[in-house]
Amino acid sequence: MFIGPSTEFVALCQAQVYVLVQGLGATWCAVYLTEKWVEGVNPNLIPVVIHPEAGIVRYSGDSTDPWQQVNDFPLSLPQSRRSLEGESQRVADRIPETEFVEAESSVRDLLEKRQLMLPLLYEKEVLGVLVARRNDREWEEKELTQIEHVVETLAIARFLDRQQVWSKEQLLRQQRSIAVQRDRFDDLLHQLRNPLTALRTFGKLLLKRFLPGDKNRNMAENLLRESDRLQALLKQFDIYLDEMGQDPEILDSPATPKLLPTESEVSPLSLLPEARLKIEYIEVDAVLNPLLESAEAIAGDRGLEFTTNIPADLLPIQADINALREVFNNILDNAIKYTPSGGCVTVEAGLELENGLMQGVAIRDTGYGIPEGDRERIFERHYRGIQEEGAIEGTGLGLAIVKGLVEQMHGFIEVSDNIRGDRDALPGTSFTIWLPLA
């Protein structure tokens, strides 16, 4: 597909042609662009600037008819500077009669020495042609060198101009795609709000029916808590979509457009209710205990034993409450998901490092474990390792989110096998989340 030149490139061509005409005395000069040069095939040349213009329509920029195309131009472009030699006459035959005075054969022979055709060559690709003729004398060596510089300038400018136009077209497609995706997200979020509101209403009704002390009351409270968490996530989606809709109109700005962020630059906070972490003093058990109630219910439903060891005198830590909740949720979910029925999941809090400055929470399972070769990459986004071949579904995002959040809270994670004495048992996995004490 041919990409037309910008007005800036046309202006540059006009300036360079002016240099050749006024500075070097060129009688006739033209700049053509080509769609794609194929050796042995007559190129489709499109004039951008021609001097003098009598009898020829140059590039106008009119969207209805922007080009005066010159088809079947019988030329074979040279790969370096030289005159047209035997091809000069065919060039002269191809130019309209209004551009030339009728010439005898002797004049045409002289023309071969006074007319140049040089390719706009960049990275072994022919992007166009510069044709120049002078009637009164042949070209001198220093003039040819100057013309070569003009050709190199136009070739580089054409390459960059084409790249810029292509980039703008790609950005326009991306903007349209983002607009379509936003509409779809809006529709999905709207549809999610209705059943979420219904679930929250049912949870409130259940909570009213259970008396204090009823063992089922905790289940209703957990239902309401998780519905609140879903609502917070939906609000964050709304914020994210609003930010998408406020992107600057890149195509209307003369400045260089800002590139879209790479995957490594995407913050895991996009999945949290807050846009930024709020580090404060947190009681670990206040965050952990409600999650353990839900995890225990899910583990029991899957035939797993669930045990906890949460001391009552835990010291507070420095963390973000929503980020910490997200970290524990992901690790607990993985432990339950990758442990077969009959296995065990254990949660232990209050661990301490030798320096006494960090507090740890360990979540251990008796599941399939993580092969040694996968451990260095399990925190990469979308990496699942050997689990990719299994029947358990996943996105490979949970641990990447966990690692990013823990590091932003100035902590770290340790991963190891859940060592046991039974040789026939599965290796299991142990995740320990270390965070600074308050």
Order of alpha helices (4+ residues) and beta strands (2+ residues): alpha-beta-beta-alpha-alpha-beta-beta-alpha-alpha-beta-alpha-beta-beta-alpha-beta-beta-alpha-beta-beta
